[in-house]
Amino acid sequence: QSFQTLLKGGAALNMSDCRPKPFQWIPDRAWLNLVALAESVKTFRNLPDFIQRNDQMWKHWWDQESPEHTKIPDIDDRLDAFERLLLVRCFREDRTLLSAIDYIKTTLGPQYSEAQQLDLGAVVEECSCTMPVIFLLSQGSDPTATIEALAKKRKKRISAISMGQGQEPAAHAMISNGFVTGDWVLCQNCHLGLPFLRELEDMLVKVDQTAINDEFRLWVTSEPHKAFPIGLLQMSVKLTNEPPQGMRAGILR
């Protein structure tokens, strides 16, 4: 029941059928959420009465920039971490995500609440000369600079090409040369050259792996597309690298 309240709040209620809202500063949606919370979770059964009797302190808590980190009037010492999350979700819905991160940090540990930094060096060791690395692009994220920096660090030559109409022969030539020399190849924006990806899948399936330089690595960047060859996805290492969220993640990046 508590989890259902976390998901739905007071979506099944309406203002005409529930207890009247005592103060105008409480948004209608928040009041419906609070009524649902009081009806579904025993700890909060007297919550509407507390708010009505002590509205100034509750309004002060509601006005806080970070209410999830502020002492809750009347019931603070009775709440566990999940119940604090429930109250924030119902009363200050805009802070739900941040409160959920706090809950995860408290119950599972901080390592589960912080974005993990991508280790491309480990990816290179995991894949092989016939196993491409496919980056699924997200808005605001381009792995090109990271890949090129890794190539420079490992003293590897990398050839990059942006796919599009007429670029297939040049891409094939780069890959064939990489098979021999062990150079890396970066094929960018491959959602603009889907026929090439089908040819690439066929090439990697049929090639004699013993004839390929073990140092060769193929990097592919593409936006998600329903026509992306499934076989190529299955034989590849798949990655997505979202832009950092917040100052801390940006500094770590």
N, C-alpha and C positions, 0 to 999 in steps of 0.2 A: 504493500500500500504506500509506503514512504517513497519507494522508487517511482511509482506511478505519479505521485504528486510532484516529484522532481521533474518528470518528463512533461506532464500536462498542466500542472498548476491548477488554476480555476477555470480552465477552458470550457468545462461542461456546465458552468454556472452562468447566471445572468443577474444583473443588479435588481431586477424586479422581484426575484424569487428568494433572495438571501437577506440576511440581516442588514439593516440600513447602515450606510457608511457614516461614521460619527463626525468626521472632519473633512473639509474640502481639500486640505493639502494632500490627502491620500488619493492617488490616481485610482480610477475605477478598476483597472486591470489588476493593480496591486491588491486592492481590497478583495476582489474575487479570489485571488491566489491565497490570501491570508485566511479567508473563510474556509476554503478547501483544505488548507493546511491544518486548521483547528479541528475540522471534522474527521480528518484521516490519520493524524498523528497525535497520540495521547499526550505527549509532552507539551503540545501547543493548544490543548483544548480550551484554555482560558486566555489565549493570546488576544482576541478581540477586546476582552474586558480589561486586560492590562493596558492596551493602547488607549482605550477610552478613559481610564482613570489617570493615566500618566502621559498625556499626549505631548507635553512639552519635551520630556526626555526622549520619547520615541521619535518625535519630529527632529530633534537634534541628531539622533543616531541616523535617521533616514537622510538627513542633509549632508552627512559626512562624505568626503571624497572617497574614502576607503572604509566603508562600514564593515567589511569583512574582517578588518583589523581593529575595530573599535569595540569596547565593552558594550554588550547588549543590555538594555534596561530590564530589570525584574527577573530575568531568567538566565543570565549569562552563565552562572555556575552550574546550571542543570543540563547544559547542552553538550553533546559530544560533537566531534568534528563533522559528521554527516548532518546532524541537526542544524548546525550553524550554516552549512551549505544550503539546506532546505530553506531556512529563513531568508538568507540573502537572495536565493532564486525567486522566492515569492514576493519579497518586499522591494528589493532593488535588483530587478532582473538584469539591468545593464552590467552588473558586477558578477554575474553567474560564472562566466568563464574563469575569471581571476580567482573566485572563491573555489571553484572546482580544482584549479591548479594547487591551491593551498591544501585542499583535502587530500589530493594525491601525494603531495609532499609529506604531509603529516602521517598518512597511513602506510604508504609504500616506500617512501624515502625520496630525497631530493633528486636522485639520479633518474627517476621516472618523470620528473616534471621539467627537466631542462633539455633543450634540443641537443642532440648528439652531433658533433662535428664530423663531417664526411672525411674519411681517410681514403683518398684515392690510391695511395701506395698499396694498401691492403687489397683494394679492388684489382689492381694490376696483378698482384700475386695470385688472386683467386681465379682469374680468367686465364685463357690460353690464346694461342695464335689463331685459333678458329672459333673463338667464343667472343663475339663483339660485346662492347659495353654500351648499352643504350640509355641515354639520358632522356627522360620524359620531361619536357620543358614546362615550367609553371611561370605565371606572370611575374616579371621582375627578376627572374633568375636565369643567368647564362653561365654555363660551366666552362666556357671556352678558355678564359684566363686561367682558371684553376688547372685545366688539363695541360695547357701550354707551360705553366709554371712547373708542373710535375715533370714534363718532358725535359725542360731545361735542367732541373735538379738531377735527373738521371742521365743527362748528356745524351738524350735521344732526339733525333731529328723527327719533326712532326710536320706533315703536309695537311693543310686544311682546305676544304672546298665547300662552298655553300651551294646546296643542291637547288635545282630549278631546271627549266627547259634547256636542253642542249648540254647539260653538264655531265651526263652519264658517261660518255667516253673518257673524259678527263678523270673522273672518279675511278673508273675501271683501271686506267693506266696507273694511277697512284697506288691502288690496292695491289695490283700485280707486281709493281716495283717493290712495295713493302714486303710482299711474300719472300722476295729474294734478299733484300738488304736488311730487313728487320726494322725498318723505319716505321713510325706510327702514322696512322691516317685518321683524320677527323672529318667526318661527313656531317655538315651542319644543316639544320632545317630540312630534314629528310621527308617531312610530311608534304613538302613541295615536289618530291620526286618519288612517289610511291611505286611506280613501275621499276625504278632502279632497285628498291628494296627487295622486290620479288626476284630480280636477277641476282642480287647479292646473296639471298638465301640459297638459291640454286648453286651459286658459285662455291659457297662455303660447305655445302653438303657434298659436292662432287670432287672438291680439291683433295689431292693427296697430302695429308697432314705432314708426312715425313719430308715433303719437298719444301715446306714453309719454314722460314727462319723462326726459331722459338721466341725471339725478341719482338716479333711483330704484334702490334695491338691495333684493333680497329675500334674507333669511338664514333658513335652515332648520336646525334641530337635530333629530337623530333617532338612536335606537339602530339598529344594523344589523338588518334584517328581510328575510326571504326574499320577502315580498310587496311590498317597496318598488318603485314603478314604475320599470322599466328606462329608459324614455324620458326620465323626469325626471332620472335619474342621468346619462344621456348628454349632456344639454343643460346640465349644471351644472358648477361648479367644486367638486370634492370635497376635503374636508379632514378630518383627524383630529388632535386635539391632546391627546396623552397627558400625564398629570401629570408634573412634573419628577422625575427619578431622581437622588437625592443632593443634598448641600448646595450644591454649585457650581451645578447646574442650577436649583435653587430660587432662589438669589440672583439669577442672571441673569434668571429669569422675572420 
